[in-house]
Each structure stands twice: as structure tokens, then as C-alpha cells.
Amino acid sequence: KKMQTVRLSEDKQEVFETLQGKYAEYRKQLMITSSKLSQADMERKRNRLTLFELDKLPEGTATFKAVGKMFISVPSANIMEECKSSAEVAESRLTEFTSQKAALEKTVQEVEAELRGILAAARKDAE
């Protein structure tokens, strides 16, 4: 199908350009939110795995925590508490980012539909 050039009136051109800017901004926010969602999920998985592995260790096993380039001896109970706390934070972030992502996806679709509507109307007027 051959692409046709569509001419928009000045006021519709202004609205179209504004919507294009909004569309680009919402897409950017969607990508950032998706990235944050991925990071939170990875953090949650890492904490769960650490908890699972620590749970298998016999009582009194020496455990260490990385601090910068060194490791310090920390009781496994302390590490488990940190992991549980971190997992809870990651879980709440996951919930937050999931709802943000859904809202942004809906907004992107709405703006996209508006852009298509403007173009469709302009094509109809051109015929």
C-alpha cells in the first residue's frame, strides 16, 4: 500500500505535535518503569535464593557479608533478617511498578489512539 502525505490544519498540527511529545514522554516513562520492575524482580529473586541457601546451612556455620571489597563475619540470622527485609521492600516495589506500568501502558494506548484518530480524520478530509 502506498503511503500518502497528510496535510493537517494549523490547529490540528499543533495538537498533533503536542500529542507526539506526550507519546514520546509516556513511552520513555514506560521503558524506565519496565526497567525498574525488572530490577525489583531480580532483587526479590536474589533475596529468596539467599534465604533458601542460608536456611540449608547447619547452625553455627560462619557466614560473611560483602562490604565494598572486603568481607566481614556476620551471624547468619542477621543476614537472613536483612534478606527478609530487602525482599519485602522489593515486593512492595514490584507491586508499585506493576501498577505504574499498567497505567502507563493504558495512557500510551490512549494517546496512540488519539494520534491515529487525527490522522484518520485528516485522510478522510483529503479524499
N, CA, C and O atoms as a GROMACS GRO file, in nm:
protein
  508
    1LYS      N    1   0.084  -0.118   0.000
    1LYS     CA    2   0.000   0.000   0.000
    1LYS      C    3   0.089   0.124   0.000
    1LYS      O    4   0.184   0.133   0.077
    2LYS      N    5   0.058   0.217  -0.084
    2LYS     CA    6   0.138   0.337  -0.098
    2LYS      C    7   0.106   0.434   0.016
    2LYS      O    8  -0.010   0.458   0.048
    3MET      N    9   0.213   0.490   0.076
    3MET     CA   10   0.192   0.588   0.183
    3MET      C   11   0.154   0.722   0.121
    3MET      O   12   0.210   0.763   0.019
    4GLN      N   13   0.062   0.786   0.183
    4GLN     CA   14   0.022   0.916   0.132
    4GLN      C   15   0.058   1.023   0.234
    4GLN      O   16   0.060   0.997   0.354
    5THR      N   17   0.086   1.141   0.185
    5THR     CA   18   0.117   1.253   0.271
    5THR      C   19  -0.013   1.316   0.317
    5THR      O   20  -0.105   1.337   0.238
    6VAL      N   21  -0.020   1.344   0.445
    6VAL     CA   22  -0.142   1.402   0.501
    6VAL      C   23  -0.111   1.543   0.547
    6VAL      O   24  -0.015   1.567   0.620
    7ARG      N   25  -0.193   1.636   0.503
    7ARG     CA   26  -0.180   1.776   0.545
    7ARG      C   27  -0.278   1.801   0.659
    7ARG      O   28  -0.396   1.766   0.650
    8LEU      N   29  -0.228   1.864   0.764
    8LEU     CA   30  -0.313   1.897   0.878
    8LEU      C   31  -0.330   2.048   0.885
    8LEU      O   32  -0.239   2.123   0.849
    9SER      N   33  -0.446   2.091   0.930
    9SER     CA   34  -0.466   2.234   0.950
    9SER      C   35  -0.371   2.278   1.062
    9SER      O   36  -0.320   2.195   1.136
   10GLU      N   37  -0.350   2.406   1.072
   10GLU     CA   38  -0.253   2.458   1.168
   10GLU      C   39  -0.288   2.419   1.312
   10GLU      O   40  -0.200   2.379   1.389
   11ASP      N   41  -0.416   2.431   1.348
   11ASP     CA   42  -0.455   2.396   1.486
   11ASP      C   43  -0.443   2.245   1.511
   11ASP      O   44  -0.402   2.203   1.619
   12LYS      N   45  -0.479   2.164   1.410
   12LYS     CA   46  -0.465   2.019   1.426
   12LYS      C   47  -0.317   1.977   1.428
   12LYS      O   48  -0.280   1.882   1.497
   13GLN      N   49  -0.235   2.050   1.353
   13GLN     CA   50  -0.091   2.023   1.352
   13GLN      C   51  -0.033   2.047   1.491
   13GLN      O   52   0.050   1.971   1.540
   14GLU      N   53  -0.078   2.155   1.554
   14GLU     CA   54  -0.031   2.189   1.688
   14GLU      C   55  -0.073   2.081   1.789
   14GLU      O   56   0.008   2.038   1.872
   15VAL      N   57  -0.198   2.038   1.782
   15VAL     CA   58  -0.249   1.932   1.870
   15VAL      C   59  -0.171   1.803   1.844
   15VAL      O   60  -0.133   1.733   1.938
   16PHE      N   61  -0.148   1.772   1.718
   16PHE     CA   62  -0.076   1.650   1.680
   16PHE      C   63   0.066   1.652   1.737
   16PHE      O   64   0.112   1.552   1.792
   17GLU      N   65   0.134   1.764   1.724
   17GLU     CA   66   0.271   1.774   1.775
   17GLU      C   67   0.275   1.763   1.927
   17GLU      O   68   0.366   1.702   1.983
   18THR      N   69   0.177   1.823   1.993
   18THR     CA   70   0.169   1.813   2.139
   18THR      C   71   0.149   1.667   2.180
   18THR      O   72   0.214   1.618   2.273
   19LEU      N   73   0.058   1.599   2.110
   19LEU     CA   74   0.034   1.457   2.140
   19LEU      C   75   0.158   1.372   2.112
   19LEU      O   76   0.186   1.277   2.186
   20GLN      N   77   0.231   1.405   2.006
   20GLN     CA   78   0.353   1.331   1.976
   20GLN      C   79   0.454   1.345   2.090
   20GLN      O   80   0.519   1.248   2.129
   21GLY      N   81   0.465   1.467   2.143
   21GLY     CA   82   0.556   1.490   2.256
   21GLY      C   83   0.514   1.411   2.379
   21GLY      O   84   0.597   1.351   2.447
   22LYS      N   85   0.383   1.412   2.406
   22LYS     CA   86   0.331   1.335   2.520
   22LYS      C   87   0.356   1.186   2.499
   22LYS      O   88   0.395   1.115   2.591
   23TYR      N   89   0.333   1.140   2.376
   23TYR     CA   90   0.353   0.999   2.345
   23TYR      C   91   0.498   0.958   2.372
   23TYR      O   92   0.524   0.855   2.434
   24ALA      N   93   0.591   1.040   2.324
   24ALA     CA   94   0.734   1.009   2.344
   24ALA      C   95   0.768   1.007   2.493
   24ALA      O   96   0.841   0.919   2.539
   25GLU      N   97   0.715   1.102   2.568
   25GLU     CA   98   0.742   1.110   2.711
   25GLU      C   99   0.684   0.989   2.785
   25GLU      O  100   0.750   0.930   2.870
   26TYR      N  101   0.561   0.952   2.752
   26TYR     CA  102   0.500   0.837   2.816
   26TYR      C  103   0.573   0.707   2.782
   26TYR      O  104   0.589   0.620   2.867
   27ARG      N  105   0.617   0.695   2.658
   27ARG     CA  106   0.694   0.576   2.618
   27ARG      C  107   0.825   0.568   2.697
   27ARG      O  108   0.865   0.461   2.742
   28LYS      N  109   0.889   0.683   2.714
   28LYS     CA  110   1.014   0.688   2.791
   28LYS      C  111   0.988   0.646   2.936
   28LYS      O  112   1.063   0.566   2.991
   29GLN      N  113   0.882   0.700   2.996
   29GLN     CA  114   0.846   0.663   3.134
   29GLN      C  115   0.814   0.514   3.143
   29GLN      O  116   0.847   0.449   3.242
   30LEU      N  117   0.749   0.460   3.041
   30LEU     CA  118   0.715   0.319   3.039
   30LEU      C  119   0.842   0.233   3.036
   30LEU      O  120   0.850   0.132   3.106
   31MET      N  121   0.939   0.273   2.956
   31MET     CA  122   1.065   0.198   2.948
   31MET      C  123   1.139   0.202   3.083
   31MET      O  124   1.192   0.100   3.128
   32ILE      N  125   1.142   0.319   3.146
   32ILE     CA  126   1.209   0.334   3.275
   32ILE      C  127   1.139   0.248   3.380
   32ILE      O  128   1.204   0.179   3.459
   33THR      N  129   1.007   0.252   3.382
   33THR     CA  130   0.929   0.173   3.478
   33THR      C  131   0.950   0.023   3.455
   33THR      O  132   0.962  -0.053   3.551
   34SER      N  133   0.955  -0.018   3.329
   34SER     CA  134   0.980  -0.160   3.298
   34SER      C  135   1.117  -0.202   3.350
   34SER      O  136   1.133  -0.312   3.403
   35SER      N  137   1.215  -0.115   3.334
   35SER     CA  138   1.350  -0.144   3.382
   35SER      C  139   1.352  -0.156   3.534
   35SER      O  140   1.413  -0.248   3.589
   36LYS      N  141   1.285  -0.063   3.602
   36LYS     CA  142   1.278  -0.068   3.748
   36LYS      C  143   1.205  -0.194   3.795
   36LYS      O  144   1.242  -0.254   3.896
   37LEU      N  145   1.102  -0.233   3.722
   37LEU     CA  146   1.027  -0.355   3.754
   37LEU      C  147   1.118  -0.477   3.744
   37LEU      O  148   1.115  -0.565   3.830
   38SER      N  149   1.198  -0.481   3.640
   38SER     CA  150   1.294  -0.591   3.622
   38SER      C  151   1.395  -0.596   3.736
   38SER      O  152   1.424  -0.703   3.790
   39GLN      N  153   1.447  -0.479   3.772
   39GLN     CA  154   1.546  -0.473   3.880
   39GLN      C  155   1.486  -0.521   4.012
   39GLN      O  156   1.549  -0.596   4.086
   40ALA      N  157   1.365  -0.478   4.042
   40ALA     CA  158   1.299  -0.520   4.166
   40ALA      C  159   1.275  -0.671   4.167
   40ALA      O  160   1.291  -0.736   4.270
   41ASP      N  161   1.238  -0.726   4.051
   41ASP     CA  162   1.216  -0.870   4.042
   41ASP      C  163   1.346  -0.946   4.063
   41ASP      O  164   1.348  -1.048   4.132
   42MET      N  165   1.454  -0.897   4.004
   42MET     CA  166   1.584  -0.963   4.022
   42MET      C  167   1.627  -0.958   4.169
   42MET      O  168   1.680  -1.056   4.222
   43GLU      N  169   1.604  -0.843   4.233
   43GLU     CA  170   1.639  -0.828   4.374
   43GLU      C  171   1.559  -0.926   4.461
   43GLU      O  172   1.614  -0.989   4.551
   44ARG      N  173   1.430  -0.938   4.432
   44ARG     CA  174   1.345  -1.030   4.505
   44ARG      C  175   1.394  -1.174   4.488
   44ARG      O  176   1.404  -1.249   4.585
   45LYS      N  177   1.425  -1.212   4.364
   45LYS     CA  178   1.473  -1.348   4.338
   45LYS      C  179   1.606  -1.375   4.409
   45LYS      O  180   1.626  -1.483   4.465
   46ARG      N  181   1.696  -1.276   4.406
   46ARG     CA  182   1.826  -1.293   4.471
   46ARG      C  183   1.808  -1.313   4.621
   46ARG      O  184   1.873  -1.399   4.681
   47ASN      N  185   1.720  -1.233   4.682
   47ASN     CA  186   1.696  -1.246   4.826
   47ASN      C  187   1.635  -1.381   4.861
   47ASN      O  188   1.672  -1.443   4.960
   48ARG      N  189   1.541  -1.426   4.779
   48ARG     CA  190   1.480  -1.557   4.804
   48ARG      C  191   1.583  -1.669   4.794
   48ARG      O  192   1.584  -1.760   4.876
   49LEU      N  193   1.669  -1.661   4.694
   49LEU     CA  194   1.773  -1.762   4.677
   49LEU      C  195   1.869  -1.761   4.796
   49LEU      O  196   1.907  -1.866   4.847
   50THR      N  197   1.909  -1.641   4.840
   50THR     CA  198   2.000  -1.630   4.955
   50THR      C  199   1.934  -1.689   5.079
   50THR      O  200   1.998  -1.763   5.154
   51LEU      N  201   1.809  -1.657   5.101
   51LEU     CA  202   1.737  -1.713   5.217
   51LEU      C  203   1.729  -1.865   5.209
   51LEU      O  204   1.749  -1.934   5.309
   52PHE      N  205   1.701  -1.917   5.090
   52PHE     CA  206   1.692  -2.061   5.069
   52PHE      C  207   1.825  -2.128   5.102
   52PHE      O  208   1.829  -2.230   5.171
   53GLU      N  209   1.934  -2.068   5.053
   53GLU     CA  210   2.067  -2.127   5.078
   53GLU      C  211   2.108  -2.116   5.224
   53GLU      O  212   2.164  -2.210   5.280
   54LEU      N  213   2.079  -2.002   5.287
   54LEU     CA  214   2.113  -1.986   5.429
   54LEU      C  215   2.034  -2.082   5.517
   54LEU      O  216   2.084  -2.130   5.618
   55ASP      N  217   1.911  -2.110   5.478
   55ASP     CA  218   1.825  -2.199   5.554
   55ASP      C  219   1.880  -2.342   5.556
   55ASP      O  220   1.856  -2.416   5.651
   56LYS      N  221   1.954  -2.379   5.452
   56LYS     CA  222   2.009  -2.514   5.443
   56LYS      C  223   2.137  -2.531   5.527
   56LYS      O  224   2.179  -2.644   5.554
   57LEU      N  225   2.198  -2.419   5.568
   57LEU     CA  226   2.324  -2.427   5.643
   57LEU      C  227   2.300  -2.478   5.785
   57LEU      O  228   2.199  -2.445   5.847
   58PRO      N  229   2.394  -2.560   5.837
   58PRO     CA  230   2.382  -2.604   5.976
   58PRO      C  231   2.400  -2.486   6.073
   58PRO      O  232   2.467  -2.388   6.040
   59GLU      N  233   2.340  -2.496   6.189
   59GLU     CA  234   2.350  -2.389   6.291
   59GLU      C  235   2.497  -2.366   6.326
   59GLU      O  236   2.574  -2.461   6.339
   60GLY      N  237   2.535  -2.241   6.340
   60GLY     CA  238   2.671  -2.207   6.379
   60GLY      C  239   2.770  -2.196   6.264
   60GLY      O  240   2.888  -2.171   6.287
   61THR      N  241   2.725  -2.214   6.141
   61THR     CA  242   2.814  -2.201   6.025
   61THR      C  243   2.856  -2.055   6.011
   61THR      O  244   2.775  -1.963   6.022
   62ALA      N  245   2.984  -2.035   5.988
   62ALA     CA  246   3.036  -1.899   5.970
   62ALA      C  247   2.982  -1.842   5.838
   62ALA      O  248   2.993  -1.904   5.733
   63THR      N  249   2.925  -1.723   5.846
   63THR     CA  250   2.874  -1.656   5.726
   63THR      C  251   2.938  -1.518   5.717
   63THR      O  252   2.974  -1.457   5.817
   64PHE      N  253   2.952  -1.471   5.594
   64PHE     CA  254   3.018  -1.344   5.569
   64PHE      C  255   2.934  -1.258   5.477
   64PHE      O  256   2.856  -1.307   5.396
   65LYS      N  257   2.953  -1.128   5.493
   65LYS     CA  258   2.880  -1.032   5.412
   65LYS      C  259   2.982  -0.943   5.340
   65LYS      O  260   3.080  -0.898   5.400
   66ALA      N  261   2.957  -0.919   5.211
   66ALA     CA  262   3.047  -0.833   5.134
   66ALA      C  263   3.022  -0.688   5.171
   66ALA      O  264   2.908  -0.640   5.171
   67VAL      N  265   3.130  -0.618   5.202
   67VAL     CA  266   3.124  -0.474   5.230
   67VAL      C  267   3.234  -0.410   5.146
   67VAL      O  268   3.352  -0.414   5.182
   68GLY      N  269   3.194  -0.352   5.034
   68GLY     CA  270   3.295  -0.298   4.943
   68GLY      C  271   3.376  -0.412   4.884
   68GLY      O  272   3.321  -0.503   4.822
   69LYS      N  273   3.509  -0.406   4.906
   69LYS     CA  274   3.598  -0.510   4.852
   69LYS      C  275   3.635  -0.614   4.957
   69LYS      O  276   3.715  -0.704   4.931
   70MET      N  277   3.576  -0.602   5.076
   70MET     CA  278   3.612  -0.697   5.182
   70MET      C  279   3.487  -0.769   5.231
   70MET      O  280   3.374  -0.733   5.199
   71PHE      N  281   3.511  -0.871   5.310
   71PHE     CA  282   3.403  -0.949   5.368
   71PHE      C  283   3.415  -0.943   5.520
   71PHE      O  284   3.525  -0.950   5.575
   72ILE      N  285   3.301  -0.928   5.587
   72ILE     CA  286   3.303  -0.929   5.733
   72ILE      C  287   3.214  -1.043   5.783
   72ILE      O  288   3.114  -1.079   5.720
   73SER      N  289   3.254  -1.098   5.896
   73SER     CA  290   3.179  -1.209   5.955
   73SER      C  291   3.051  -1.153   6.018
   73SER      O  292   3.055  -1.060   6.099
   74VAL      N  293   2.939  -1.212   5.979
   74VAL     CA  294   2.808  -1.170   6.029
   74VAL      C  295   2.728  -1.296   6.060
   74VAL      O  296   2.729  -1.391   5.982
   75PRO      N  297   2.660  -1.299   6.174
   75PRO     CA  298   2.578  -1.417   6.205
   75PRO      C  299   2.472  -1.438   6.096
   75PRO      O  300   2.416  -1.342   6.043
   76SER      N  301   2.447  -1.564   6.062
   76SER     CA  302   2.352  -1.594   5.954
   76SER      C  303   2.213  -1.539   5.983
   76SER      O  304   2.141  -1.503   5.890
   77ALA      N  305   2.174  -1.532   6.112
   77ALA     CA  306   2.042  -1.477   6.148
   77ALA      C  307   2.030  -1.331   6.104
   77ALA      O  308   1.925  -1.288   6.057
   78ASN      N  309   2.140  -1.255   6.119
   78ASN     CA  310   2.139  -1.114   6.077
   78ASN      C  311   2.124  -1.103   5.925
   78ASN      O  312   2.050  -1.018   5.875
   79ILE      N  313   2.195  -1.187   5.853
   79ILE     CA  314   2.188  -1.184   5.707
   79ILE      C  315   2.047  -1.223   5.663
   79ILE      O  316   1.992  -1.164   5.570
   80MET      N  317   1.989  -1.323   5.730
   80MET     CA  318   1.853  -1.366   5.694
   80MET      C  319   1.752  -1.253   5.718
   80MET      O  320   1.662  -1.233   5.638
   81GLU      N  321   1.768  -1.181   5.829
   81GLU     CA  322   1.678  -1.068   5.857
   81GLU      C  323   1.691  -0.960   5.751
   81GLU      O  324   1.591  -0.905   5.705
   82GLU      N  325   1.815  -0.930   5.712
   82GLU     CA  326   1.837  -0.830   5.606
   82GLU      C  327   1.773  -0.874   5.475
   82GLU      O  328   1.711  -0.794   5.405
   83CYS      N  329   1.788  -1.002   5.444
   83CYS     CA  330   1.729  -1.054   5.319
   83CYS      C  331   1.578  -1.049   5.324
   83CYS      O  332   1.514  -1.013   5.225
   84LYS      N  333   1.519  -1.085   5.437
   84LYS     CA  334   1.373  -1.079   5.450
   84LYS      C  335   1.323  -0.937   5.434
   84LYS      O  336   1.225  -0.911   5.364
   85SER      N  337   1.392  -0.845   5.499
   85SER     CA  338   1.354  -0.704   5.491
   85SER      C  339   1.367  -0.652   5.348
   85SER      O  340   1.279  -0.583   5.296
   86SER      N  341   1.478  -0.686   5.285
   86SER     CA  342   1.503  -0.644   5.147
   86SER      C  343   1.402  -0.706   5.051
   86SER      O  344   1.359  -0.642   4.955
   87ALA      N  345   1.365  -0.831   5.078
   87ALA     CA  346   1.265  -0.899   4.993
   87ALA      C  347   1.129  -0.831   5.006
   87ALA      O  348   1.056  -0.820   4.907
   88GLU      N  349   1.094  -0.787   5.126
   88GLU     CA  350   0.967  -0.718   5.147
   88GLU      C  351   0.965  -0.585   5.071
   88GLU      O  352   0.865  -0.549   5.009
   89VAL      N  353   1.076  -0.514   5.078
   89VAL     CA  354   1.087  -0.386   5.006
   89VAL      C  355   1.076  -0.412   4.856
   89VAL      O  356   1.004  -0.340   4.785
   90ALA      N  357   1.145  -0.513   4.807
   90ALA     CA  358   1.140  -0.547   4.664
   90ALA      C  359   0.998  -0.585   4.622
   90ALA      O  360   0.953  -0.549   4.514
   91GLU      N  361   0.930  -0.658   4.709
   91GLU     CA  362   0.792  -0.700   4.680
   91GLU      C  363   0.700  -0.578   4.668
   91GLU      O  364   0.617  -0.572   4.577
   92SER      N  365   0.714  -0.483   4.758
   92SER     CA  366   0.629  -0.363   4.752
   92SER      C  367   0.664  -0.278   4.630
   92SER      O  368   0.576  -0.219   4.567
   93ARG      N  369   0.793  -0.273   4.596
   93ARG     CA  370   0.834  -0.200   4.475
   93ARG      C  371   0.778  -0.269   4.350
   93ARG      O  372   0.737  -0.202   4.256
   94LEU      N  373   0.778  -0.401   4.351
   94LEU     CA  374   0.721  -0.476   4.238
   94LEU      C  375   0.574  -0.442   4.219
   94LEU      O  376   0.529  -0.418   4.107
   95THR      N  377   0.500  -0.439   4.328
   95THR     CA  378   0.358  -0.406   4.321
   95THR      C  379   0.340  -0.264   4.267
   95THR      O  380   0.256  -0.239   4.180
   96GLU      N  381   0.418  -0.172   4.321
   96GLU     CA  382   0.409  -0.031   4.279
   96GLU      C  383   0.442  -0.016   4.131
   96GLU      O  384   0.368   0.050   4.057
   97PHE      N  385   0.553  -0.076   4.087
   97PHE     CA  386   0.595  -0.061   3.947
   97PHE      C  387   0.500  -0.133   3.852
   97PHE      O  388   0.481  -0.088   3.739
   98THR      N  389   0.441  -0.243   3.896
   98THR     CA  390   0.345  -0.315   3.812
   98THR      C  391   0.223  -0.228   3.785
   98THR      O  392   0.175  -0.221   3.672
   99SER      N  393   0.172  -0.162   3.890
   99SER     CA  394   0.056  -0.076   3.870
   99SER      C  395   0.092   0.048   3.787
   99SER      O  396   0.012   0.092   3.705
  100GLN      N  397   0.211   0.103   3.809
  100GLN     CA  398   0.257   0.217   3.728
  100GLN      C  399   0.267   0.178   3.582
  100GLN      O  400   0.226   0.253   3.493
  101LYS      N  401   0.323   0.060   3.558
  101LYS     CA  402   0.341   0.014   3.420
  101LYS      C  403   0.206  -0.003   3.351
  101LYS      O  404   0.189   0.038   3.235
  102ALA      N  405   0.109  -0.063   3.421
  102ALA     CA  406  -0.024  -0.082   3.363
  102ALA      C  407  -0.088   0.052   3.329
  102ALA      O  408  -0.148   0.068   3.223
  103ALA      N  409  -0.076   0.150   3.420
  103ALA     CA  410  -0.134   0.283   3.396
  103ALA      C  411  -0.066   0.350   3.277
  103ALA      O  412  -0.132   0.413   3.194
  104LEU      N  413   0.066   0.339   3.269
  104LEU     CA  414   0.139   0.400   3.158
  104LEU      C  415   0.104   0.333   3.025
  104LEU      O  416   0.091   0.401   2.923
  105GLU      N  417   0.090   0.201   3.026
  105GLU     CA  418   0.053   0.130   2.902
  105GLU      C  419  -0.083   0.178   2.853
  105GLU      O  420  -0.103   0.197   2.733
  106LYS      N  421  -0.176   0.196   2.946
  106LYS     CA  422  -0.309   0.244   2.910
  106LYS      C  423  -0.301   0.386   2.852
  106LYS      O  424  -0.365   0.416   2.752
  107THR      N  425  -0.222   0.472   2.916
  107THR     CA  426  -0.207   0.609   2.869
  107THR      C  427  -0.143   0.613   2.731
  107THR      O  428  -0.185   0.691   2.645
  108VAL      N  429  -0.041   0.532   2.709
  108VAL     CA  430   0.025   0.526   2.579
  108VAL      C  431  -0.075   0.484   2.472
  108VAL      O  432  -0.078   0.542   2.364
  109GLN      N  433  -0.156   0.384   2.502
  109GLN     CA  434  -0.257   0.338   2.406
  109GLN      C  435  -0.358   0.447   2.375
  109GLN      O  436  -0.400   0.464   2.260
  110GLU      N  437  -0.399   0.522   2.477
  110GLU     CA  438  -0.496   0.630   2.456
  110GLU      C  439  -0.438   0.740   2.366
  110GLU      O  440  -0.505   0.787   2.274
  111VAL      N  441  -0.315   0.780   2.394
  111VAL     CA  442  -0.250   0.885   2.314
  111VAL      C  443  -0.231   0.835   2.171
  111VAL      O  444  -0.252   0.909   2.075
  112GLU      N  445  -0.190   0.708   2.158
  112GLU     CA  446  -0.173   0.648   2.026
  112GLU      C  447  -0.304   0.651   1.948
  112GLU      O  448  -0.306   0.682   1.828
  113ALA      N  449  -0.414   0.619   2.015
  113ALA     CA  450  -0.546   0.620   1.951
  113ALA      C  451  -0.584   0.762   1.908
  113ALA      O  452  -0.642   0.781   1.801
  114GLU      N  453  -0.551   0.860   1.991
  114GLU     CA  454  -0.580   1.000   1.954
  114GLU      C  455  -0.500   1.041   1.830
  114GLU      O  456  -0.553   1.106   1.740
  115LEU      N  457  -0.373   1.002   1.828
  115LEU     CA  458  -0.289   1.034   1.711
  115LEU      C  459  -0.345   0.970   1.584
  115LEU      O  460  -0.354   1.033   1.479
  116ARG      N  461  -0.383   0.843   1.597
  116ARG     CA  462  -0.440   0.774   1.481
  116ARG      C  463  -0.571   0.840   1.437
  116ARG      O  464  -0.598   0.852   1.317
  117GLY      N  465  -0.651   0.882   1.534
  117GLY     CA  466  -0.777   0.949   1.503
  117GLY      C  467  -0.756   1.078   1.426
  117GLY      O  468  -0.828   1.106   1.330
  118ILE      N  469  -0.658   1.157   1.467
  118ILE     CA  470  -0.627   1.281   1.396
  118ILE      C  471  -0.584   1.252   1.253
  118ILE      O  472  -0.628   1.319   1.160
  119LEU      N  473  -0.498   1.151   1.237
  119LEU     CA  474  -0.450   1.116   1.103
  119LEU      C  475  -0.565   1.061   1.017
  119LEU      O  476  -0.575   1.095   0.899
  120ALA      N  477  -0.650   0.978   1.075
  120ALA     CA  478  -0.761   0.922   1.001
  120ALA      C  479  -0.857   1.033   0.954
  120ALA      O  480  -0.904   1.031   0.841
  121ALA      N  481  -0.884   1.128   1.042
  121ALA     CA  482  -0.970   1.240   1.008
  121ALA      C  483  -0.910   1.325   0.896
  121ALA      O  484  -0.980   1.371   0.806
  122ALA      N  485  -0.780   1.343   0.903
  122ALA     CA  486  -0.710   1.423   0.801
  122ALA      C  487  -0.714   1.350   0.666
  122ALA      O  488  -0.730   1.414   0.562
  123ARG      N  489  -0.698   1.218   0.669
  123ARG     CA  490  -0.704   1.142   0.544
  123ARG      C  491  -0.842   1.150   0.482
  123ARG      O  492  -0.857   1.164   0.361
  124LYS      N  493  -0.944   1.141   0.570
  124LYS     CA  494  -1.083   1.149   0.523
  124LYS      C  495  -1.111   1.286   0.460
  124LYS      O  496  -1.176   1.295   0.356
  125ASP      N  497  -1.060   1.392   0.525
  125ASP     CA  498  -1.078   1.527   0.473
  125ASP      C  499  -1.006   1.546   0.339
  125ASP      O  500  -1.050   1.622   0.254
  126ALA      N  501  -0.892   1.474   0.322
  126ALA     CA  502  -0.813   1.488   0.199
  126ALA      C  503  -0.880   1.420   0.079
  126ALA      O  504  -0.853   1.455  -0.036
  127GLU      N  505  -0.966   1.323   0.107
  127GLU     CA  506  -1.030   1.248  -0.002
  127GLU      C  507  -1.139   1.324  -0.072
  127GLU      O  508  -1.201   1.272  -0.165
   0.00000   0.00000   0.00000
